């Protein structure tokens, strides 16, 4: 198992709303990674696997910007 603590703020969309990914747990090639996320609405910490979350728009690197894709 490998644990990765994010040094930069990584906003993600979850089934319970947006939040900040705190760390990722990698159990190997046969399992999805597990992300620990602090939810924006109330600070609750929840675990999500890779299939349950996606990265939100990142202004710094212009990642996932739908407005730019339509131009």
C-alpha positions as CSV (number, residue, x, y, z in Angstrom):
1,X,0.0,0.0,0.0
2,X,1.2,3.5,-0.9
3,X,-0.1,6.7,0.7
4,X,0.2,10.0,-1.2
5,X,-0.5,13.3,0.7
6,X,-1.4,16.1,-1.7
7,X,0.8,19.2,-1.3
8,X,-1.3,21.4,-3.6
9,X,-5.0,22.0,-3.3
10,X,-6.9,19.5,-5.5
11,X,-10.6,20.3,-5.8
12,X,-12.7,17.3,-6.7
13,X,-16.4,16.6,-7.4
14,X,-17.9,13.8,-5.3
15,X,-21.4,12.3,-5.0
16,X,-21.8,14.5,-1.9
17,X,-20.6,17.8,-3.4
18,X,-17.3,19.4,-4.0
19,X,-14.3,19.0,-1.7
20,X,-10.5,19.0,-1.4
21,X,-8.6,15.8,-1.8
22,X,-6.3,15.3,1.2
23,X,-4.6,12.0,0.4
24,X,-4.8,9.0,-1.8
25,X,-4.3,5.4,-0.8
26,X,-3.1,3.0,-3.5
27,X,-3.6,-0.7,-2.7
28,X,-2.0,-1.9,-6.0
29,X,-3.0,-2.8,-9.5
30,X,-6.0,-4.9,-8.6
31,X,-7.8,-2.2,-6.6
32,X,-9.0,1.3,-7.3
33,X,-7.2,4.1,-5.4
34,X,-9.1,5.5,-2.4
35,X,-9.2,9.3,-1.9
36,X,-9.8,11.0,1.4
37,X,-11.8,14.1,0.7
38,X,-12.8,17.0,3.0
39,X,-16.2,18.2,1.8
40,X,-16.6,22.0,1.3
41,X,-20.1,22.2,2.8
42,X,-19.3,21.0,6.3
43,X,-15.7,19.7,6.4
44,X,-16.8,16.1,6.7
45,X,-14.0,13.6,5.8
46,X,-15.2,10.9,3.4
47,X,-13.5,8.1,1.4
48,X,-14.2,7.7,-2.3
49,X,-12.7,5.3,-4.9
50,X,-11.4,6.5,-8.2
51,X,-14.7,5.8,-10.0
52,X,-16.7,8.1,-7.7
53,X,-14.8,11.4,-8.1
54,X,-13.5,13.7,-10.8
55,X,-11.2,16.7,-10.7
56,X,-12.9,20.1,-10.7
57,X,-11.7,23.1,-12.9
58,X,-8.2,24.2,-12.1
59,X,-7.6,27.9,-12.9
60,X,-3.8,27.5,-12.4
61,X,-3.3,25.1,-15.3
62,X,-6.5,25.7,-17.2
63,X,-7.5,22.1,-16.6
64,X,-11.1,20.9,-17.3
65,X,-12.2,24.3,-18.6
66,X,-15.4,23.6,-20.5
67,X,-15.7,27.3,-21.7
68,X,-12.3,27.0,-23.5
69,X,-13.3,23.7,-25.1
70,X,-16.3,25.3,-26.8
71,X,-14.3,28.1,-28.5
